[in-house]
Amino acid sequence: MKNWKLSTRITLGITMILMICISLLYGTANRTMKGMMKESERDHMESMLAAQTSLIDEYVTGQENLLIAYSKTPVVRELLKDVDNKDKVSAAQSYTENYFKGLENWEGLYIGEWDTHCIVHSNPSVVGITLREGDSLKALQDEMTSRQGLYNGGIIVSPASGKLVLSMYCPVYDTNGTTILGYVGGGPFVEGLENAINEMRKEGDTTGYYMINAETGMYLLADDESLIATEIQDDMLLRIMDEIKAGETAGDFVYKGKIGNIIVNYQYIEEHGWAVISYDSEQNVYATAHENMVVLGIICALFLFIISALAFVMIFTSVKPLKYIEESIIQLSNLKLQKNKKLDPWIGTKSEIGKIATAMNSLYGALGEIVKTLSDCSLSLNDSAVAMQNSSEVLISCVADNSKATTTFAEHTEVINGTVMKVGQEITDITQVVSEVEERISQGNLQSNELLHKVDQMQKMANTTLENTNTQIAENKKSIENAIEKLQSLMRIDEMASQILEITGQTNLLSLNASIEAARAGESGRGFAVVADEIGNLANSSSETATQIQAICNETKSNISQVEMCFDQVIRFLQNDVQTQFLEFAQATKEYYQSIKDMQHIISDIAEASGVFVETVQSIQSQIREVSDVPDDQSVRSEDVLEKAVRTEETTEEMTVIVSKNRENANAISGIVGRFS
């Protein structure tokens, strides 16, 4: 990952953090929402069951009330008191038929004696038959007597129509309220009840239901109509019957059946002894919850992709200036001082990138001026070297000319010696003295009084330059040390970056706490969770930026160390090379001055010797004239020697100017060092 781009690393980091956070959020939301939705589905099943139970109870009670109202009609009581009265039979038949027409979805309505002999029926063709005999009759009579009112026999398959009907019987009492005159019977088709129940069920509802008689253990209603009016064998329903016998009137449980776990709800209608049961598989009950979890997972994945894409775009946009800075630094590492124009929009801004761009721009300017100054110094030193080389060539030429002149003069001396030998024995004694005078004169010409004066000035100038150089080197060294100490203020930026990292850590903790609270808040906290995630992302981005600042500070400190090393090398060069050379030059000037002093003494000796030989020279003037009559091109004139001395003096002055220029160059370098503050 060290070779990856910063934007890629940050985007992958944010994506991984988002994946972890969204996974945790999804897991928490999955558990919470799944639990809530399961609870909601089970509550819905219980509500539906309660509604169905209420509907069944209301429907049955309404039908029972219709039969009770019919039994309390005076025409019924009067008929049962006098069953042989045809007028009363006719009136009761007519009333029964009219009453039956007002009923909806009933199979029949009739009036019977206590022995179930049918007197009046909504269907006249049935009148006169006996409906029950023997034990069946006795059981019916016992049920009506024990209940002292309407007896609901439950749902049965009608022998007449073959359809499911609600079989109801209601005894008819005399006016005293104790004597049973007979009974009325009838029953509505269960189809009406089933239609009412089905109307409550939504389209696609997979919930099944039973209605059983918990007292007799018989099916009253079932999705499988073949079970109706049969004995219950199902373990699930037997368990419900056991719970009802134990006193439970309502409940729910998970039953492990052959097709998997089944969620069962039941309610007991104590008045009729019936139990209404609804059931469905967990897979069907929680299908909506599973679908919602899939949708939530897709939304989380979509949000992850969108946030990652937006984060990448934002990070790429934010990090783009760093690419320009990177290009500038690489360009600077290759010693190219061309400014990157892409950084111009950020120069002078207050952001971190703006400060870096401003610093880079200032660094480019400073380095450009340094390079220009050093280039000028280099050119000046080069010119000085050329000038010194030319001066050396002039000095060499002068030495060559002096050597040639000395050779010519020596040859001329041989001619003089030959001539002098002709003069006689008198000149022989003087020849040696003349040779010594010639040698001393030659030395005096090379080392004149004027050269002595110039050398004295050079010695003073060298001493002054040496003192100034020592002082300037000490001041430059102190300035460099102060500049390096001031550059250490960059450590404050590092400390500020550390403080930013601490703040981002606290922000991350705050974001995490906010995410936890948002997760606890459930659906209402989803928006807050997004804000918390964005705060966490901003804290991570600030942390990455602070880390980059620290890295840049570390690189800057390393560069400062390198600059300090370079300045140390410059100071050592000035101390070890320049200062030493100035010291050697001053010492050489001092020795040269002493040599000239010695030459002055020699010239004084020559002057004294010249007084001794004046008379001798006058005696040999004629011979000297012969010696002086040599050709012009072989003569050595004193004017030529003087001209050589003048040129030597000019060369020395030029070297003094070169030294002054070198001092100016040193001052220029010192000025550059002083800018690092």
C-alpha positions in Angstrom: 0.0 0.0 0.0 3.0 2.3 0.4 3.2 2.6 -3.4 -0.6 3.4 -3.8 -1.8 6.9 -4.3 -3.0 8.8 -1.3 -6.5 9.3 -2.7 -6.8 5.5 -3.3 -5.6 4.7 0.2 -8.0 7.2 1.8 -10.9 6.0 -0.4 -10.2 2.3 0.4 -9.9 3.2 4.1 -13.2 5.1 4.1 -14.8 2.3 2.1 -13.6 -0.3 4.6 -14.8 1.8 7.6 -18.1 2.4 5.8 -18.4 -1.4 5.2 -17.8 -2.1 8.8 -20.1 0.6 10.1 -22.9 -0.2 7.6 -22.4 -3.9 8.3 -22.8 -3.2 12.0 -25.7 -0.9 11.3 -27.3 -3.5 9.0 -26.7 -6.2 11.6 -28.2 -4.1 14.4 -31.1 -2.9 12.2 -31.6 -6.5 11.0 -31.9 -7.8 14.5 -34.0 -4.8 15.7 -36.2 -4.5 12.7 -36.6 -8.3 12.3 -37.6 -8.5 16.0 -40.0 -5.6 15.6 -41.4 -6.9 12.4 -41.8 -10.4 13.8 -43.5 -9.0 16.8 -45.6 -6.9 14.5 -46.5 -9.9 12.4 -47.4 -11.9 15.4 -49.4 -9.0 16.8 -51.1 -8.8 13.4 -51.9 -12.5 13.6 -53.3 -12.1 17.1 -55.3 -9.0 16.0 -56.7 -10.9 13.0 -57.5 -13.9 15.3 -59.2 -11.5 17.8 -61.1 -9.9 14.9 -62.2 -13.3 13.6 -63.1 -14.5 17.1 -65.1 -11.3 17.6 -66.7 -11.7 14.2 -67.6 -15.4 14.9 -69.0 -14.5 18.3 -70.9 -11.6 17.0 -72.3 -13.6 14.1 -73.3 -16.5 16.2 -74.8 -14.3 18.9 -76.8 -12.4 16.2 -78.1 -15.7 14.8 -78.9 -16.9 18.3 -80.7 -13.7 19.2 -82.8 -14.1 16.0 -83.9 -17.6 17.2 -84.5 -16.4 20.7 -86.6 -13.6 19.5 -88.6 -16.0 17.4 -89.1 -18.3 20.4 -90.5 -15.5 22.5 -93.2 -14.6 19.9 -96.7 -15.0 21.5 -98.0 -16.9 18.4 -95.4 -19.6 19.1 -96.3 -20.0 22.8 -100.0 -20.0 22.0 -99.5 -22.8 19.4 -97.5 -25.0 21.8 -100.3 -24.7 24.4 -102.9 -25.9 21.9 -101.2 -27.9 19.1 -104.4 -29.3 17.8 -106.0 -25.9 17.1 -105.8 -25.5 13.3 -106.3 -21.8 13.4 -103.3 -21.4 15.6 -101.3 -23.8 13.5 -102.1 -21.8 10.4 -101.3 -18.5 12.1 -98.0 -19.9 13.4 -97.1 -21.4 9.9 -97.8 -18.1 8.2 -95.8 -16.2 10.8 -92.9 -18.6 10.6 -92.7 -18.4 6.8 -92.8 -14.6 6.9 -90.2 -14.5 9.7 -88.0 -16.9 7.7 -88.2 -14.7 4.7 -86.6 -11.9 6.8 -83.7 -14.2 7.7 -80.5 -14.2 5.5 -78.9 -17.4 4.5 -80.8 -19.8 6.8 -81.5 -23.4 6.0 -84.8 -23.6 7.9 -86.9 -22.5 10.9 -89.4 -24.7 12.7 -91.5 -25.2 15.9 -91.5 -28.6 17.5 -93.1 -30.3 20.5 -90.8 -31.5 23.3 -90.5 -34.9 21.7 -89.2 -33.1 18.5 -92.5 -33.6 16.6 -92.5 -30.8 14.0 -95.6 -28.7 14.1 -94.6 -25.7 11.9 -91.7 -25.4 9.5 -90.5 -22.9 7.0 -90.7 -25.7 4.5 -94.3 -27.0 4.8 -93.3 -30.4 3.3 -91.4 -31.2 6.4 -94.3 -30.6 8.9 -95.3 -33.7 10.8 -92.0 -35.5 11.0 -90.2 -36.4 14.3 -86.7 -35.2 14.2 -85.1 -37.2 17.0 -85.8 -40.3 19.0 -84.2 -42.4 21.7 -80.8 -41.3 23.1 -80.4 -38.5 20.6 -83.7 -37.0 21.8 -82.7 -37.5 25.5 -79.3 -35.8 24.9 -81.0 -32.8 23.2 -83.6 -32.4 25.9 -80.9 -32.6 28.6 -78.8 -29.9 26.9 -81.7 -27.5 26.6 -82.8 -28.2 30.2 -79.4 -27.8 31.7 -78.7 -24.6 29.8 -82.2 -23.2 30.6 -82.1 -21.4 27.3 -80.7 -21.7 23.9 -78.6 -24.6 23.1 -76.1 -24.2 20.2 -75.1 -27.6 18.9 -72.4 -26.2 16.8 -71.6 -26.7 13.2 -72.9 -29.9 11.6 -73.5 -31.3 8.2 -77.2 -31.0 7.5 -78.8 -34.3 6.6 -81.3 -32.4 4.5 -79.1 -30.1 2.4 -75.7 -31.7 3.0 -74.3 -28.3 3.8 -72.7 -27.0 6.9 -75.2 -25.3 9.2 -75.2 -23.9 12.7 -77.5 -26.1 14.6 -79.5 -24.2 17.3 -82.3 -25.1 19.6 -84.2 -22.9 22.1 -86.9 -24.2 24.6 -90.2 -22.3 24.8 -91.4 -21.7 28.4 -94.9 -21.0 29.6 -95.6 -17.6 31.2 -94.5 -18.9 34.6 -91.0 -19.3 33.2 -90.5 -22.8 34.4 -92.8 -25.1 32.3 -91.4 -26.1 29.0 -94.0 -26.2 26.3 -91.8 -27.2 23.4 -88.9 -25.7 21.5 -88.0 -23.9 18.3 -85.1 -24.9 16.1 -83.3 -23.6 13.1 -79.9 -22.9 11.7 -78.1 -20.6 9.3 -75.7 -21.9 6.7 -72.0 -21.6 7.8 -71.3 -20.3 4.3 -72.3 -16.8 5.5 -69.8 -17.0 8.4 -67.1 -18.3 6.1 -67.7 -15.5 3.7 -67.5 -12.9 6.5 -64.2 -14.5 7.7 -62.7 -14.6 4.2 -63.6 -11.0 3.7 -61.3 -10.1 6.6 -58.4 -12.0 5.0 -56.1 -10.1 2.7 -55.3 -11.3 -0.8 -52.4 -13.6 -0.7 -52.8 -14.3 3.0 -51.4 -17.7 3.7 -52.8 -17.9 7.3 -54.9 -21.0 7.9 -57.5 -21.3 10.6 -59.5 -23.9 12.5 -62.6 -23.6 14.7 -63.0 -26.5 17.0 -65.3 -27.5 19.9 -62.9 -27.7 22.8 -65.4 -29.6 24.9 -66.3 -32.4 22.4 -63.0 -32.4 20.5 -64.7 -32.1 17.1 -63.8 -29.9 14.1 -66.3 -27.0 13.5 -64.5 -25.2 10.7 -61.3 -26.0 8.8 -59.6 -25.2 5.5 -60.0 -28.8 4.7 -63.8 -29.3 4.8 -63.4 -33.1 5.0 -62.3 -32.6 8.6 -65.5 -30.8 9.7 -67.6 -32.7 12.2 -64.8 -35.3 12.7 -62.8 -36.1 15.8 -59.6 -34.1 16.3 -56.3 -36.1 15.9 -53.9 -33.3 15.2 -51.2 -32.9 17.9 -51.2 -29.1 17.6 -54.9 -28.9 18.2 -54.8 -31.4 21.0 -52.1 -29.3 22.7 -54.5 -26.3 22.4 -57.3 -28.3 24.0 -55.0 -29.2 26.9 -54.1 -25.6 27.5 -57.8 -24.6 27.4 -58.6 -27.3 29.9 -55.7 -25.9 32.0 -57.5 -22.5 32.1 -55.9 -20.7 29.3 -58.3 -18.7 27.2 -55.8 -17.3 24.7 -52.2 -18.0 23.7 -49.6 -18.4 21.1 -46.7 -20.8 20.6 -44.3 -22.1 17.9 -45.1 -25.7 16.8 -42.5 -27.8 15.1 -44.4 -29.5 12.3 -43.4 -31.6 9.3 -43.1 -28.5 7.1 -41.1 -26.6 9.7 -41.9 -24.2 12.5 -45.5 -23.1 12.6 -46.7 -20.0 14.6 -50.0 -20.8 16.2 -52.5 -18.4 17.9 -55.7 -19.3 19.5 -58.6 -17.8 21.4 -61.3 -19.6 23.4 -65.0 -18.6 23.2 -66.0 -19.8 26.6 -69.7 -19.1 26.1 -69.9 -21.7 23.3 -66.9 -23.9 24.2 -65.3 -23.1 20.9 -61.7 -22.3 20.1 -60.6 -20.3 17.1 -57.1 -21.1 15.8 -55.0 -19.3 13.2 -51.6 -20.7 12.1 -49.0 -20.1 9.5 -45.3 -21.1 8.9 -42.5 -18.9 10.1 -41.3 -18.6 6.5 -44.7 -17.0 5.4 -45.1 -15.0 8.6 -41.6 -13.4 8.4 -41.5 -13.2 4.6 -42.2 -9.5 4.7 -39.4 -9.1 7.3 -37.0 -11.0 5.1 -38.0 -9.0 2.0 -37.4 -5.8 4.0 -34.0 -7.0 5.2 -33.1 -7.7 1.5 -34.3 -4.2 0.6 -32.4 -2.8 3.5 -29.2 -4.7 2.4 -29.6 -3.4 -1.1 -30.1 0.2 0.2 -27.0 -0.2 2.5 -24.9 -1.5 -0.5 -26.2 1.3 -2.7 -25.4 3.9 0.0 -22.0 2.3 0.5 -21.3 2.7 -3.3 -22.7 6.2 -3.4 -20.8 7.4 -0.3 -17.6 5.7 -1.5 -18.0 7.3 -5.0 -18.7 10.7 -3.5 -15.8 10.2 -1.0 -13.5 9.3 -3.9 -14.5 12.4 -5.9 -14.2 14.7 -2.8 -10.8 13.1 -1.8 -9.6 13.2 -5.4 -10.6 16.9 -5.7 -9.0 17.7 -2.3 -5.8 15.7 -2.9 -5.4 17.0 -6.4 -3.3 20.1 -5.2 -1.1 17.6 -3.3 -0.2 16.1 -6.7 0.9 19.5 -7.9 2.9 19.9 -4.7 4.4 16.4 -5.3 5.4 17.4 -8.8 7.0 20.6 -7.5 8.9 18.7 -4.9 10.1 16.1 -7.4 11.1 18.9 -9.8 12.9 20.6 -6.9 14.7 17.4 -6.0 15.9 17.3 -9.6 17.3 20.8 -9.1 14.8 22.4 -11.4 13.6 25.8 -10.2 10.8 26.4 -12.6 7.6 27.3 -10.6 4.5 25.1 -11.1 1.8 27.4 -12.4 -0.9 24.9 -11.2 -0.2 26.0 -7.6 -0.9 29.7 -8.2 -4.7 29.4 -7.2 -3.7 28.2 -3.8 -0.9 30.7 -3.1 -1.9 33.0 -0.2 -4.9 31.0 0.9 -5.3 29.9 4.6 -5.8 26.2 4.1 -3.0 23.7 4.7 -2.4 23.3 1.0 -2.4 27.1 0.6 0.2 27.4 3.3 2.3 24.7 1.7 1.9 26.3 -1.8 2.9 29.7 -0.4 5.9 28.2 1.3 6.9 26.4 -1.9 6.5 29.6 -3.9 8.7 31.4 -1.3 11.2 28.6 -1.4 11.4 28.8 -5.2 12.0 32.5 -5.0 14.6 32.2 -2.3 16.4 29.3 -4.0 16.2 31.2 -7.3 17.9 34.3 -5.8 20.5 32.0 -4.1 21.3 30.3 -7.3 21.5 33.7 -9.1 23.7 35.1 -6.4 25.9 32.1 -6.4 26.0 32.2 -10.2 27.1 35.8 -10.1 29.7 34.9 -7.5 30.9 32.1 -9.6 31.2 34.3 -12.7 33.0 36.9 -10.6 35.4 34.3 -9.2 35.9 33.0 -12.7 36.7 36.4 -14.0 39.0 36.9 -11.1 40.7 33.6 -11.9 41.1 34.7 -15.6 42.5 38.1 -14.4 44.9 36.4 -12.1 45.9 34.0 -14.8 46.5 37.0 -17.2 48.5 38.7 -14.4 50.5 35.6 -13.9 51.2 35.5 -17.6 52.3 39.2 -17.5 54.6 38.4 -14.6 56.0 35.4 -16.4 56.6 37.6 -19.5 58.3 40.2 -17.4 60.5 37.6 -15.8 61.3 36.2 -19.2 62.2 39.7 -20.5 64.3 40.4 -17.4 66.1 37.0 -17.9 66.7 37.9 -21.5 67.9 41.3 -20.6 70.2 39.7 -18.0 71.6 37.3 -20.6 72.2 40.1 -23.1 73.7 42.2 -20.3 76.0 39.2 -19.4 77.0 38.8 -23.0 77.7 42.6 -23.1 79.7 42.2 -19.9 81.9 39.6 -21.6 82.6 42.2 -24.4 83.4 44.7 -21.7 85.7 42.3 -19.9 87.5 41.7 -23.2 87.9 45.4 -23.8 88.9 46.0 -20.2 91.7 43.3 -20.5 93.1 45.3 -23.4 93.3 48.4 -21.2 95.9 46.8 -19.1 96.9 45.5 -15.7 95.2 48.5 -14.0 91.7 47.6 -15.1 92.4 44.0 -14.0 92.3 45.0 -10.3 89.1 46.9 -10.9 87.3 44.2 -12.9 86.3 42.3 -9.8 84.8 45.4 -8.2 82.9 46.3 -11.3 81.5 42.8 -11.4 80.3 43.2 -7.8 78.8 46.6 -8.6 77.1 45.2 -11.7 75.5 42.4 -9.6 74.4 44.8 -6.9 72.9 47.2 -9.4 71.0 44.4 -11.1 69.5 43.5 -7.7 68.6 47.1 -6.9 66.8 47.4 -10.3 64.7 44.4 -9.5 63.9 45.5 -6.0 63.3 49.3 -6.0 62.2 51.6 -3.3 58.8 52.1 -5.0 58.2 48.3 -4.9 59.0 48.5 -1.2 56.3 51.1 -0.6 53.7 49.0 -2.5 54.6 45.9 -0.6 54.1 47.8 2.6 50.6 48.8 1.5 49.9 45.2 0.5 51.0 43.9 3.9 48.6 46.4 5.7 45.8 45.5 3.3 46.3 41.8 3.8 46.3 42.2 7.6 43.1 44.3 7.4 41.5 41.8 5.0 42.4 38.9 7.3 40.9 40.6 10.4 37.7 41.5 8.4 37.5 37.9 7.1 37.8 36.4 10.6 35.1 38.9 11.9 32.8 38.2 9.0 33.2 34.4 9.3 32.3 34.6 13.0 29.2 36.8 12.3 28.1 34.5 9.4 28.5 31.5 11.7 26.4 33.2 14.4 23.7 34.2 11.8 23.5 30.7 10.5 23.1 29.3 14.0 20.4 31.8 14.7 18.6 31.0 11.4 18.8 27.2 12.1 17.4 27.8 15.6 14.5 29.9 14.1 13.8 27.2 11.5 13.2 24.8 14.4 9.9 26.7 14.9 8.5 24.3 12.4 8.2 21.9 15.4 5.1 24.0 16.4 3.4 22.9 13.2 4.2 19.3 14.2 2.7 19.9 17.7 -0.4 21.5 16.1 -0.8 18.4 13.9 -0.6 16.2 17.0 -3.4 18.3 18.6 -5.4 17.9 15.4 -5.0 14.1 15.7 -6.2 14.3 19.3 -9.2 16.3 18.2 -10.0 13.8 15.4 -9.7 10.9 17.9 -12.3 12.6 20.1 -14.5 13.4 17.0 -14.3 9.7 16.0 -15.4 8.7 19.6 -18.3 11.3 19.4 -19.3 9.9 15.9 -19.2 6.3 17.3 -21.4 7.3 20.3 -23.8 9.1 17.9 -24.0 6.1 15.6 -24.8 3.9 18.6 -27.5 6.3 19.8 -28.9 6.5 16.2 -29.0 2.7 16.0 -30.9 2.6 19.3 -33.3 5.2 18.0 -34.1 2.8 15.1 -35.8 4.2 12.0 -36.1 7.7 13.5 -32.4 7.9 14.0 -31.4 6.9 10.5 -30.7 10.5 9.4 -28.7 11.2 12.6 -26.7 8.1 11.8 -25.8 9.4 8.4 -24.7 12.7 10.0 -22.7 10.8 12.5 -21.0 8.8 9.7 -20.2 12.0 7.9 -18.6 13.4 11.1 -16.6 10.3 11.4 -15.5 10.6 7.8 -14.5 14.3 8.3 -12.5 13.3 11.4 -10.7 10.6 9.5 -10.0 13.0 6.6 -8.6 15.6 9.2 -6.5 12.8 10.8 -5.1 11.8 7.4 -4.3 15.5 6.6 -2.6 16.0 10.0 -0.5 12.9 9.4 0.5 14.3 6.0 1.5 17.6 7.7 3.6 15.7 10.2 5.3 13.8 7.3 6.0 17.1 5.5 7.3 18.6 8.8 9.6 15.6 9.1 10.9 16.0 5.6 11.3 19.7 6.2 13.4 19.0 9.3 15.5 16.7 7.3 16.0 19.3 4.6 16.9 21.8 7.4 19.5 19.4 8.6 21.0 19.2 5.1 21.0 23.0 4.8 22.7 23.2 8.1 25.3 20.7 6.9 25.8 22.8 3.7 26.3 25.9 5.7 28.8 24.1 8.0 30.7 23.1 5.0 30.7 26.7 3.7 32.0 28.0 7.2 34.7 25.2 7.2 35.7 26.2 3.7 36.0 29.9 4.7 37.9 29.0 7.9 40.1 26.3 6.5 40.8 27.5 3.0 40.0 31.2 2.5 41.2 32.3 6.0 44.3 30.1 5.7 45.2 31.4 2.3 44.7 35.1 3.5 47.0 34.2 6.4 49.6 32.7 4.2 49.3 35.7 1.8 49.9 38.1 4.8 52.9 36.0 5.9 54.4 36.0 2.4 53.9 39.7 2.1 55.7 40.2 5.4 58.6 38.1 4.2 58.6 39.9 0.9 58.8 43.2 2.8 61.8 42.0 4.8 63.5 40.9 1.6 63.0 44.4 0.1 64.5 45.9 3.3 67.5 43.7 2.8 67.7 44.9 -0.8 67.7 48.5 0.4 70.8 47.7 2.6 72.5 46.1 -0.4 71.8 49.2 -2.5 73.3 51.3 0.3 76.4 49.2 0.2 76.5 49.6 -3.6 76.3 53.4 -3.2 79.3 53.3 -0.8 81.2 51.1 -3.2 80.4 53.4 -6.1 82.2 56.3 -4.3 85.3 54.3 -4.0 85.4 53.4 -7.7 84.5 56.9 -9.0 88.1 57.8 -9.8 88.7 54.4 -11.4 85.6 54.7 -13.5 86.7 58.2 -14.8 90.0 56.8 -15.9 88.4 54.1 -18.0 85.6 56.3 -19.5 87.1 56.0 -22.9 86.9 52.2 -22.7 83.3 52.5 -21.3 82.4 54.5 -24.5 83.6 51.6 -26.6 81.5 49.2 -24.5 78.4 51.4 -24.8 78.8 51.5 -28.6 76.9 48.2 -29.1 74.1 47.8 -31.5 70.6 49.3 -30.4 68.8 46.0 -30.7 71.3 44.4 -28.2 71.2 47.2 -25.6 69.4 47.0 -22.4 67.9 50.3 -21.3 67.0 51.2 -17.7 63.6 52.5 -19.1 62.6 49.0 -20.0 63.4 47.7 -16.5 61.3 50.6 -15.1 58.4 49.8 -17.4 58.5 46.1 -16.2 58.4 47.4 -12.6 55.4 49.6 -13.4 53.6 46.6 -14.9 54.4 44.5 -11.9 52.9 47.2 -9.7 49.7 47.3 -11.8 49.4 43.6 -11.6 49.6 43.8 -7.8 46.9 46.4 -7.8 44.7 44.2 -10.0 45.2 41.3 -7.5 44.1 43.7 -4.7 40.9 44.5 -6.6 40.3 40.7 -7.0 40.6 40.3 -3.3 38.1 43.1 -2.8 35.6 41.4 -5.1 36.0 38.1 -3.3 35.1 39.9 -0.1 32.0 41.4 -1.7 31.1 37.9 -2.8 31.5 36.7 0.8 29.2 39.5 1.9 26.6 38.5 -0.7 26.6 34.9 0.5 26.2 36.2 4.1 23.2 38.3 3.0 21.6 35.1 1.6 22.2 33.3 4.8 20.6 36.2 6.8 17.4 35.8 4.8 16.7 32.4 6.5 14.8 33.7 9.6 
